[in-house]
Amino acid sequence: MGHDVEAWTGSIMAQMPKGILWQRAPDSDLYKYAQGYAPRLVQAEDNANNLLLEMRPETLYQTLAEWEEYLGLPECVAEPNSNFEYRRFAVIEKYRRKGGLQSWNIQKLAEDLGFTVEVDETFPHHCLRSCTYPLWEQKYRYILRVTVYGIPGAYMTCLDNVLTPLLTSDAGVLECTLNRYKLGGLYYEFYYANE
């Protein structure tokens, strides 16, 4: 609840000494002097109230650059002028990140960044699995399949023109971020589905 100019003027005048030289009438020069300082205090109080919103990454607006510097962001940038909402998602995700690199946690990491993904872990066949379980090669034991939804045409095809990027910027950010936090010896295969 912010105070208005009149309230701040009254507060300043209450701090002045009492005496015949310190006239408190609204038409006196001292009152007008105090009234000139009051808008600065109103602005300072409004800025302090707005600063409360900057304490949480979900509601920040003015201090995004400071949050990014504090968290070491951006980690993976595809374009120099990234979207404000994407940058805020990255700050929120890294600030709230908890440990673990299980497939469900990798999926949550991607969803926190604003992507819809499904992470599948493939295990080799053994005698305790059902007969219908696929026979994956041993190399797939160390590969996670990441199916990404909602990014159509992520990769360039032979039908595209030469100005089409090899990988779209959104897909590049996702791949870079996930590869940055993978376990040693694990690899990702990215598949882009059309929903």
C-alpha positions, -999 to +999 in steps of 0.1 A: +000+000+000+017+031-012+014+065+004+004+095-017+022+129-020+001+144+008+010+116+032+047+119+025+045+157+028+029+154+062+055+129+072+084+152+062+068+181+080+064+160+111+102+156+111+109+194+110+118+212+143+091+232+160+095+270+164+085+303+150+109+300+120+095+266+110+060+276+097+037+246+089+010+264+070+003+248+035+012+281+018+046+284+035+078+280+016+089+251+040+057+232+032+062+237-005+098+226-001+087+194+016+060+189-010+086+190-037+105+161-021+074+139-016+071+126-052+106+112-049+095+093-018+064+081-036+085+068-065+110+051-041+081+034-023+066+022-056+101+008-066+104-010-033+070-026-038+079-036-074+112-051-060+092-076-040+081-092-073+117-095-084+126-118-054+109-148-071+119-160-106+082-167-114+073-130-112+105-112-121+105-086-149+132-060-143+161-081-129+162-109-155+198-101-164+209-102-128+192-136-123+208-149-154+242-138-143+236-153-108+226-187-123+252-188-151+226-185-179+222-187-207+237-221-210+225-228-246+214-200-268+203-204-303+195-168-311+211-137-297+177-121-290+158-148-272+122-145-261+117-130-227+094-158-216+119-185-227+146-167-207+123-166-176+115-203-180+152-210-181+158-190-149+128-207-131+140-242-142+176-237-131+166-221-098+142-248-089+162-277-103+167-307-082+192-334-088+189-367-106+192-378-142+166-406-143+145-406-174+115-390-156+137-362-143+151-355-178+116-353-190+107-329-163+138-308-171+126-304-207+090-297-196+102-270-173+120-254-202+087-253-221+090-285-243+068-315-245+089-346-245+088-383-237+120-401-226+123-439-231+150-460-217+158-492-236+170-523-218+186-553-234+165-585-235+172-612-209+155-644-197+132-627-172+115-605-198+085-616-218+088-631-253+073-600-269+100-577-255+121-563-284+156-575-290+176-543-286+213-544-294+237-539-265+245-504-277+210-492-270+216-499-233+233-465-231+210-445-254+179-427-242+152-420-268+139-385-265+107-380-285+099-343-288+064-331-296+054-297-309+085-288-330+075-298-365+103-298-391+131-295-365+157-308-390+164-296-425+154-320-452+166-324-488+134-307-500+142-274-480+160-245-496+195-235-486+184-208-462+167-233-439+188-239-408+201-275-403+184-275-369+157-251-356+167-228-327+142-244-303+154-279-310+190-267-307+184-253-273+167-285-261+194-307-274+222-285-260+206-283-225+199-320-223+234-330-236+249-306-210+234-325-181+236-361-192+254-388-173+288-399-186+285-428-210+248-421-218+237-407-251+204-393-265+186-400-297+162-372-305+130-379-325+107-350-335+071-361-338+043-341-353+020-348-323 
